[in-house]
Amino acid sequence: MATLKPHNKTIRSKEFCVDEAKMFTCSDDFTVGMSDIENEVVQQRFSGHIEKVTCLKKHKQNPNVLYSSSSDKTIRTWDSRNKYSVSTFTAQEPIWAILIVGNQIFVGG
């Protein structure tokens, strides 16, 4: 039985990257984590949000890109090959959900 613990606070969302056996998670600890499932190791932690990260979605065509939303009113775009956000969008309210349909990203707060 695996006991990977990528965060020390509540995990709000997860995404699996099946071809690379990786799992992305987001948490109330303000971070997004990338874990190697097979070796049960957190490989990378992405920081930039200043409040809890509420939702996480990966890009449909590019497995290196993922989006996170936060109660800090931002959506961040991450490239898993880097440890920093490659773009940030600021909304007027906290964001709790992300939905990707085709080339469009819908968010809800």
N, C-alpha and C positions, 0 to 999 in steps of 0.2 A: 504494500500500500504506500503510495507516494505522499509525502508531506511537504510539498513546496509551499512556502509562505512568502509571496512576493511583497507584501505590505504588512505593516503592523497596525493598520486601521481597516475599517470596512472597505471591501472591494465592491464597487458599484457596477462594473461592466467588464466583460472579457471578450476577446476575439482570438480565434485560433488561426494559425498559418500552417495548414496541414502539410504542405510540401517540405517545410523546414522544421517541423516538430517544435514550433514556437508558440507561446501564448503571450498575448498582450493583455494587461490589466490596468484599470484605473481605480483610484481610491480616495478616501477622505484624507489621506496624508498629502494631498495636493500633487501627486505624481502619477505618471504612467510608467508601468514596468514591462520589460520584455524578458521572458523566461524561456530557458531551454527545458522543455518538458522531459526529454529522455534522461538528461543528467541532473534534473531537479536543481537547477541553478538560475538565479536571477542574473541575466547577462548585462542588462542596461537599465538605467532609471532616467526618465525624462522629466526635467523640472522646468517650470515656467508659470504654471497656474499659481495663484495666490489664495485660492480657496479650494474646497473639495472638487475633485474631478468626477463628473456625474455620468458621462457616457463616452463610449469609445467605438469607433467604426473604422474598418480598414477600407482602403481604396479598392474598387472592384478590379481594375486592370493592373495596378502597380502594387505588388505585395510589400514594397518598402515604405509606402505612404499610409499614414493613418490620421484620423481626426479625433480630437477630444473636445468635449464641452465641459463647462465648469459653472459653478454658482458664482464665480468671479465675473460673469457676463462675457466670457470669451470662448471662441472656438479656435483651437490651435491645430495647425497642420504640422505633422512630424514626419521626418524621413528616418527610418530605423537605422540607416547607416551613419547618422549624426546624433549627437546628444542634445541638440537644441531644436526649437521650433523654427520651421522655415517660413511660416506666415501666421498671422493672428488677425482674427476678425472680432470686433467688439460690438456687442448688442446692447440694448437698453435695459434688459432684464436678465436674471440668471437663466442659464440654458440647461435643460434636463434631458433632452433627447435629440438624437441625430438620426435622420433617415436619408439614405442615398438611393436615388432612383435615376438610372441612366447617368447623365453628366451633372445632375442637379443634387444639391445638398439641402435638405429641409431640416430646420431645427425647431424645437418647441421649448417653451419656458413656463 
